[in-house]
């Protein structure tokens, strides 16, 4: 299993995580549109880590199976947590004076989306999937 872990501590790490995700998608045969969707989702999630938790990690994994190309991304931090996940994934909701497009937008970009959060530990898992030719 191919896996890349990127520590998230500042905006340079956001760029690095985006690059790693895009590169893995390219190597697995995902097209430019899927590469861009994945990179955008990674950007949103890793920026949230910096804004709300200060630091964390982004783990990008080739989770492909027979006949299916799949990239799983896990973004994890030890910040304050998300008090109300249902509210946080509603379009327009923001606790950080933003547009509230981050989590709802990310959810629309990917095929799989899950949040587990409690004070001191948040994990957001996403995946993009495509059939192999």
NORTASUL-V796347 format. One line per field, one symbol per residue. ss: DSSP state (~ for helix, > for strand, _ for the rest). phi: phi as a letter, one per 30 degrees, with the letter a starting at -180 (. if undefined). psi: psi as a letter, one per 20 degrees, with the letter a starting at -180 (. if undefined). A space follows every 10 residues. Layout:
ss: ???
phi: ???
psi: ???
This chain:
ss: __>>>>>>__ ~~~~~~~~~~ ~~~~~~~___ _~~~~~~~~~ ~~~~~~~~~~ ~~~__>>>>> >>__>__>>> >>>>>>>___ ____~~~~__ __________ _~~~~~~~~_ _>>>>>>>__ >>>>>>>>>> >__
phi: .dbbcbdcba dddddddedd ddddddddjd dedddddddd ddeedddded dccjaabbcc bdcdbeibcb ccbccbbbdd icdbdeddcd ejdaccicdi ceddddeddc dbabbbbaej abbccbacba ddd
psi: pppppopohr hhhggggggg gggggghjjq rhghgggggg ggggghhhgg ghigrbqopp pokqroippp pppppqrlbi rogngghhjp pippikkaik ifghgghhir hqppppqrpi opppprqqqq qq.
